[in-house]
Amino acid sequence: MEDSIKNIFPTFSNELIQEIENNAIYQSYKAGDVIMRTGQYINNTVLVTKGQIKIYREGENGGEFFMYYLQPGQACAISMICATKSQTSQITAKAVDDVELIMVPLALMEKWMMHYHSWYEFVIFTYRTRFEEVLEVIDSIAFRAMDERLEFYLKRHAAACNCKELSLSHQEIATELNTSREVISRLLKKMEQRNLVKLHRNLIEVNF
């Protein structure tokens, strides 16, 4: 397992990897499982070693707003923040496919920040990366029309899976962009006419 961690987290020092081996907790989830819920207290930092996790906000009316994906080699910045402050989660995390995680207890996270420079740099990099992603989302909402937001949304999904075929329904997209299915269907049809996408049943093939 030590070699596997080194491959997934190449910036970690050998001493830190040994600490993970000796103390961390390993958990796995099936595709579709909810890993973290809004309002849940968080006692661990989450490191992803396999699979993809979707992070989104839930509205009071039951709507969802997609924020970003977590990939192998990444950590959940929100779990880091909430764990250190003993706060509840403000997001929901769901496994897109089968996921394997390393759960780092709060006490270890604080210890590693003081003793392992590679962990400190990893945490700072994680905060900065997620902050930049959230800024992109805010810019998309504040300064772009719905057709531009839709294209931005599809590009992010394609980049996350490194694929051209997205298993997304029109209703799912509408929910996450906080609009109606009819609006999304109309905009997707226009994008298809511009040869940006090709529409199939519950699948969108992107050409960018």
Secondary structure per residue as TSV (DSSP state, phi and psi in degrees):
chain	resnum	aa	ss	phi	psi
A	1	M	-	360.0	-31.0
A	2	E	H	-59.6	-44.4
A	3	D	H	-64.6	-36.4
A	4	S	H	-64.5	-43.5
A	5	I	H	-62.9	-41.2
A	6	K	H	-62.8	-37.6
A	7	N	H	-68.0	-38.0
A	8	I	H	-81.3	-35.3
A	9	F	S	-122.3	73.3
A	10	P	T	-64.9	-19.3
A	11	T	T	-83.3	-11.3
A	12	F	S	-70.3	137.6
A	13	S	-	-71.6	160.7
A	14	N	H	-62.0	-36.4
A	15	E	H	-65.5	-40.8
A	16	L	H	-66.1	-42.2
A	17	I	H	-60.7	-39.1
A	18	Q	H	-64.8	-38.2
A	19	E	H	-62.5	-41.7
A	20	I	H	-62.3	-45.3
A	21	E	H	-57.6	-39.9
A	22	N	H	-82.7	-25.7
A	23	N	H	-126.3	-27.4
A	24	A	-	-74.6	164.1
A	25	I	E	-111.1	135.1
A	26	Y	E	-104.7	132.8
A	27	Q	E	-136.2	153.0
A	28	S	E	-130.4	151.9
A	29	Y	E	-136.9	149.6
A	30	K	-	-87.8	157.6
A	31	A	T	-54.3	131.7
A	32	G	T	94.2	-14.6
A	33	D	-	-68.0	141.3
A	34	V	E	-87.1	119.9
A	35	I	E	-88.9	-36.7
A	36	M	E	-142.9	135.2
A	37	R	-	-113.5	153.1
A	38	T	T	-60.8	131.5
A	39	G	T	91.0	-5.7
A	40	Q	-	-81.8	136.5
A	41	Y	B	-73.4	140.2
A	42	I	-	-114.5	125.0
A	43	N	-	-114.5	-2.1
A	44	N	E	-135.8	150.7
A	45	T	E	-89.9	139.6
A	46	V	E	-104.2	122.9
A	47	L	E	-110.7	132.2
A	48	V	E	-94.5	125.8
A	49	T	E	-111.0	-18.6
A	50	K	E	-155.3	143.0
A	51	G	S	87.6	-173.6
A	52	Q	-	-133.3	136.7
A	53	I	E	-118.8	134.4
A	54	K	E	-98.6	126.9
A	55	I	E	-107.6	127.3
A	56	Y	E	-150.1	160.6
A	57	R	E	-98.1	145.5
A	58	E	E	-109.3	131.3
A	59	G	-	-87.3	166.3
A	60	E	T	-64.4	-25.7
A	61	N	T	-89.7	8.7
A	62	G	S	92.0	-2.6
A	63	G	-	-73.3	162.1
A	64	E	E	-123.9	145.9
A	65	F	E	-128.1	112.4
A	66	F	E	-67.4	134.7
A	67	M	E	-110.7	-59.1
A	68	Y	E	-167.8	173.0
A	69	Y	E	-106.8	150.8
A	70	L	E	-107.9	133.1
A	71	Q	-	-115.7	166.8
A	72	P	T	-54.8	137.1
A	73	G	T	91.8	0.9
A	74	Q	-	-116.7	166.1
A	75	A	B	-128.4	158.9
A	76	C	-	-86.8	107.6
A	77	A	H	-62.2	-36.6
A	78	I	H	-65.9	-37.1
A	79	S	H	-65.5	-34.7
A	80	M	H	-63.9	-46.9
A	81	I	H	-66.3	-48.0
A	82	C	H	-66.2	-37.2
A	83	A	H	-65.2	-44.5
A	84	T	H	-67.9	-26.4
A	85	K	H	-106.4	6.3
A	86	S	T	53.7	43.0
A	87	Q	-	-106.0	165.4
A	88	T	B	-86.3	156.6
A	89	S	-	-70.9	142.7
A	90	Q	S	-105.8	7.4
A	91	I	S	-133.2	168.8
A	92	T	E	-117.3	138.7
A	93	A	E	-120.9	126.3
A	94	K	E	-127.0	138.7
A	95	A	E	-72.5	123.3
A	96	V	S	-76.5	-41.1
A	97	D	S	-136.0	-172.5
A	98	D	-	-60.4	130.6
A	99	V	E	-124.0	142.6
A	100	E	E	-123.3	134.2
A	101	L	E	-129.4	153.3
A	102	I	E	-107.4	123.0
A	103	M	E	-100.6	119.1
A	104	V	E	-105.1	112.2
A	105	P	E	-60.2	152.3
A	106	L	H	-53.2	-45.6
A	107	A	H	-59.1	-38.1
A	108	L	H	-70.4	-40.1
A	109	M	H	-58.9	-45.2
A	110	E	H	-66.1	-40.8
A	111	K	H	-63.2	-45.5
A	112	W	H	-66.1	-32.1
A	113	M	H	-60.2	-33.7
A	114	M	H	-86.7	-29.2
A	115	H	H	-105.1	-20.4
A	116	Y	-	-126.9	110.1
A	117	H	H	-62.5	-33.9
A	118	S	H	-65.5	-33.5
A	119	W	H	-71.6	-43.2
A	120	Y	H	-57.3	-47.0
A	121	E	H	-64.7	-38.0
A	122	F	H	-63.6	-43.0
A	123	V	H	-64.2	-45.9
A	124	I	H	-63.0	-43.2
A	125	F	H	-61.5	-40.7
A	126	T	H	-62.5	-46.4
A	127	Y	H	-58.6	-47.1
A	128	R	H	-65.0	-42.8
A	129	T	H	-62.7	-46.2
A	130	R	H	-67.8	-36.9
A	131	F	H	-62.1	-42.6
A	132	E	H	-64.8	-38.5
A	133	E	H	-66.1	-40.4
A	134	V	H	-65.7	-37.7
A	135	L	H	-61.6	-39.4
A	136	E	H	-61.0	-42.0
A	137	V	H	-64.3	-43.5
A	138	I	H	-62.0	-44.2
A	139	D	H	-59.0	-40.6
A	140	S	H	-61.5	-42.0
A	141	I	H	-72.4	-43.3
A	142	A	H	-79.3	-33.5
A	143	F	H	-120.4	0.9
A	144	R	-	-120.1	145.8
A	145	A	-	-72.8	167.5
A	146	M	H	-61.7	-34.9
A	147	D	H	-66.2	-37.2
A	148	E	H	-70.1	-38.3
A	149	R	H	-63.1	-40.2
A	150	L	H	-63.7	-44.9
A	151	E	H	-63.6	-42.0
A	152	F	H	-59.8	-44.0
A	153	Y	H	-60.5	-47.6
A	154	L	H	-66.5	-38.3
A	155	K	H	-64.1	-39.2
A	156	R	H	-65.4	-40.7
A	157	H	H	-66.6	-41.8
A	158	A	H	-64.8	-39.7
A	159	A	H	-66.9	-37.1
A	160	A	H	-66.0	-39.7
A	161	C	H	-95.9	-5.4
A	162	N	T	51.7	48.0
A	163	C	-	-143.6	168.3
A	164	K	S	-106.2	-12.9
A	165	E	E	-110.5	118.2
A	166	L	E	-109.7	123.7
A	167	S	-	-85.3	77.5
A	168	L	-	-130.5	133.3
A	169	S	-	-88.9	159.3
A	170	H	H	-62.3	-36.2
A	171	Q	H	-67.8	-39.7
A	172	E	H	-62.1	-44.4
A	173	I	H	-62.9	-45.0
A	174	A	H	-59.6	-42.1
A	175	T	H	-61.6	-44.0
A	176	E	H	-77.1	-20.8
A	177	L	T	-100.9	5.0
A	178	N	T	56.9	50.9
A	179	T	S	-142.1	-170.1
A	180	S	-	-94.8	157.4
A	181	R	H	-63.2	-36.5
A	182	E	H	-62.3	-40.3
A	183	V	H	-63.8	-45.6
A	184	I	H	-63.9	-43.2
A	185	S	H	-61.0	-41.4
A	186	R	H	-66.4	-43.0
A	187	L	H	-69.1	-37.2
A	188	L	H	-65.1	-37.2
A	189	K	H	-63.6	-40.3
A	190	K	H	-65.7	-38.6
A	191	M	H	-66.4	-35.0
A	192	E	H	-66.1	-39.0
A	193	Q	H	-64.9	-26.4
A	194	R	T	-91.3	5.8
A	195	N	T	63.4	26.9
A	196	L	S	-85.5	-29.5
A	197	V	E	-140.8	163.0
A	198	K	E	-127.7	125.1
A	199	L	E	-94.3	133.6
A	200	H	E	-129.8	177.2
A	201	R	T	-70.6	116.0
A	202	N	T	54.4	29.0
A	203	L	E	-152.0	135.0
A	204	I	E	-123.1	123.9
A	205	E	E	-98.9	119.3
A	206	V	E	-97.1	149.5
A	207	N	-	-118.9	30.9
A	208	F	-	-136.1	360.0
